[in-house]
C-alpha cells in the first residue's frame, strides 16, 4: 500500500489563480499537500490565488509550477486522469473511490491530473495516464468548476484515510475508530463500576452479562473520541454515587 506517498494533484494549464487557490484549500482539508501546476495561463506566483486559498499555502500546501504537463508528471509512476469524457482509449475507468484504491495499491509516486477550466484534459494528456476517473454527474449538465472537481477526489481520499486511521488533519483522532486496547479499557472501567454498584447478580451470571454488554458495545463501532466521552460519563456517575437526591413535591 502507498501509505507514505499520497498522490500529487496536478492542474493542467489552469487559467485562473482563484481556482488554484481554491484547489489548494480543497486538498488540504482532506490531508493532501502537494499541488503542481502545468503551464498556468497567468504564471506563478499569482496573487489572485491567495484569498481563495484561505491560508492553505501557509498551512502546508506546496505549489510547484512546470512549463508543461509532461514535465509536471515526469517523475510519477502511476497517473489518473480526471475527466468527464473517457474517450475511446483502452484504460481502466473508475469512480473517485475506486481511483483512491488504485492509487493506494501502488508502490511508486502517484498523481491525479485535472484539466483546464475551458478545455479539460486533451487526448494527449489522457494518453499519459494509467487510468481514467469520472464522476456520476448529470449527463445533461457535466459542468464542475476545477476546484469542485478536485475536492470530489480529495474528499474520497480523506474518507479512505479516515477509515484506515491514518488521516492527520486538524481533527485527527476525533473520528478514528477506537482500538481494541481502548475498548477493553472502557469495558473494564464500566464493569468495575457496575460491580461496585451491585449490578452483577447473581454472581454466577456475571460472565454472561459481561459478554452481552461487550457485544453490544462492539456493535456500536465506537470511535476514540466516543470512548473518551463515555469513560468521562462513567467517572462522573461514579463520583456522584452516594449523594443525597432531593425529591420535591411542589
ZIWO-V803970 format. One record per pair of residues at least 6 apart in sequence whose ideal C-beta (glycine too) atoms are under 6 Angstrom apart, sorted by the first residue. I is the first residue (numbers start at 1). J is the second residue. Records with the same first field share a line. If there is no record, write none. Layout:
# ZIWO-V803970
I: J  J
This chain:
# ZIWO-V803970
1: 104
2: 104  106
5: 109
6: 32
7: 103  110  111  112
8: 34  36  111
9: 27  35  112
10: 36  72  111  113
11: 37  114
12: 38  69  113  115  125
13: 39  116
14: 20  37  40  116
15: 41  116  117
17: 42  46  48  49
18: 48  52
19: 146  147
20: 49
21: 49  52  53
22: 52  147
23: 147  150
24: 35  53  56  61
25: 53  54  56
26: 147  150  151  154
27: 154
28: 56  61
30: 154  155  157  158
31: 158  161  167  169
32: 154
33: 60  61
34: 62
35: 61  63
36: 64  72
37: 65
38: 66  68  69  72
39: 68
44: 65
66: 72
69: 125
73: 79
76: 109  111
77: 108  109
78: 106  108  110  130
79: 111  113  129  130
80: 99  112  131  133
81: 113  121  126  129  132
82: 112  114  133  149
83: 120  121
84: 134  142
86: 93  132
91: 131  132
92: 131
93: 132
94: 131  133
96: 152  153  156
97: 156
99: 133
100: 156  157  160
102: 131
103: 110
112: 153
114: 149  150
115: 121
117: 146
135: 152
161: 167
162: 175
165: 176
173: 224
174: 225
175: 223
176: 224
177: 223
178: 222  223  224  227
182: 227
186: 227  231
187: 214
189: 231  234
190: 234
191: 210
193: 234  238
200: 206  209
